[in-house]
Amino acid sequence: MMMPSIFGENLLDDFFGFNTRENYKRLGSTNCMMQTDVSETENGYEVDMNLPGYSKEDIKGEIKDGYLTITAETSSNNDEKDKNDKYIRRERYYGRCSRSFYVGESITQDDIKAKFENGVLKIAIPKKEAKPNVEEAKYIAIEG
């Protein structure tokens, strides 16, 4: 059974100076990465996806089986050495996130336009009518 903490949510978080609730407020939410706005236009859909801290080279888009998947991946290495080549600080970071949207089987990568600026990925997806599978009648030639 979990007992309420007199220090907050977690004793270790308070002890080490990391207040989870305050950090979530600062970041906006627990799922602050890849916040997405989707709006419908007359000819399609516009998707605005927040990707702060990423560069254009870190972002990839893929269409497979009717799903558009956006993946962003970044890493950094902050090593500081003193004059004797001993580390005085060493920090590494690796982050990866992805999101998928169903866009339909008829949409191809050539139909989608994307632009990345100021930490926002803007994607334009056209509306396409799904082609119904109409069976063609195949006749057998009868001689005689």
C-alpha positions in Angstrom: 0.0 0.0 0.0 1.3 3.4 -0.9 1.6 5.8 1.9 1.3 9.6 1.4 4.6 11.4 1.6 5.1 14.3 3.8 7.6 15.7 1.3 5.4 15.5 -1.8 4.8 12.8 -4.4 8.1 11.0 -4.0 10.7 11.4 -1.3 13.7 10.8 -3.7 12.4 13.5 -6.1 12.3 16.0 -3.3 15.7 14.9 -1.9 17.5 15.2 -5.3 15.7 18.4 -6.2 13.6 17.1 -9.0 9.9 18.0 -8.4 8.0 16.0 -11.0 4.8 17.9 -10.8 6.6 21.3 -11.3 8.6 19.9 -14.3 5.3 18.7 -15.9 3.8 22.2 -15.5 6.9 23.8 -17.0 6.9 21.4 -20.0 3.2 21.8 -20.5 2.1 18.2 -20.0 3.5 14.8 -19.4 3.4 14.2 -23.1 4.9 17.4 -24.3 6.7 16.1 -27.3 5.0 16.0 -30.7 1.9 18.0 -29.7 -0.1 18.0 -32.9 -2.9 20.1 -34.3 -4.9 18.7 -37.2 -7.3 20.9 -39.2 -9.5 20.1 -42.2 -9.4 22.3 -45.2 -11.5 22.2 -48.4 -8.9 20.1 -50.3 -7.3 18.2 -47.5 -5.8 18.2 -44.0 -3.1 20.4 -42.4 -1.0 19.0 -39.6 1.1 21.2 -37.3 3.5 19.2 -35.1 5.7 20.8 -32.4 9.2 19.5 -32.4 11.3 21.9 -30.4 15.0 21.2 -30.2 15.1 19.0 -33.4 16.6 20.0 -36.7 15.3 19.1 -40.1 17.8 16.3 -40.5 16.5 14.6 -37.3 13.0 14.2 -38.7 11.8 11.4 -41.0 8.4 10.8 -42.5 7.2 7.4 -44.0 4.1 6.1 -45.6 3.4 2.4 -45.2 0.1 0.5 -45.4 -1.9 3.7 -45.4 -0.2 5.1 -42.2 1.9 8.3 -42.1 4.6 7.9 -39.5 6.7 10.8 -38.3 9.8 10.0 -36.4 12.2 12.5 -34.7 15.5 11.4 -33.2 18.3 13.4 -31.6 21.3 13.0 -29.4 24.0 15.1 -27.8 27.2 14.6 -25.9 28.5 17.3 -23.6 32.0 16.2 -22.4 34.2 18.6 -20.5 37.8 17.7 -19.6 40.3 19.5 -17.5 43.9 20.2 -18.6 44.9 16.6 -17.6 42.3 15.1 -19.9 40.2 13.9 -17.0 36.5 14.4 -17.2 35.0 17.0 -14.9 31.5 16.7 -16.5 30.1 14.1 -18.9 26.5 14.2 -20.0 24.8 12.3 -22.8 21.3 12.6 -24.1 19.4 10.5 -26.7 15.7 11.0 -27.5 13.4 9.5 -30.0 9.7 9.9 -30.5 7.2 8.9 -33.2 3.6 9.4 -34.1 1.4 7.7 -36.7 -1.7 8.8 -38.5 -4.0 6.9 -40.8 -4.2 8.8 -44.1 -5.6 6.1 -46.4 -4.3 3.5 -48.8 -4.6 5.9 -51.8 -2.2 8.5 -50.4 1.5 8.2 -51.6 4.6 10.0 -50.5 4.4 12.2 -53.6 1.0 13.6 -52.5 2.2 14.8 -49.1 4.0 18.2 -48.7 6.0 18.9 -45.5 7.9 22.0 -44.3 9.9 22.4 -41.1 10.6 25.9 -39.6 11.0 27.3 -36.1 10.5 24.0 -34.4 7.2 23.2 -36.1 6.6 20.6 -38.8 3.8 21.5 -41.2 2.3 18.7 -43.3 -0.3 19.1 -46.0 -2.2 15.9 -46.8 -4.7 16.1 -49.7 -8.1 14.4 -49.6 -8.5 11.6 -52.1 -11.5 9.6 -52.8 -11.0 5.9 -52.1 -11.4 4.0 -55.3 -14.0 1.3 -54.9 -12.9 -2.2 -55.9 -15.2 -2.8 -58.9 -14.8 -6.2 -60.4 -14.7 -6.3 -64.1 -16.9 -8.8 -65.8 -14.7 -11.2 -67.7 -16.5 -13.0 -70.5 -15.6 -16.2 -72.1 -15.6 -16.2 -75.9 -18.0 -18.7 -77.3 -17.2 -20.0 -80.8 -19.8 -21.3 -83.2 
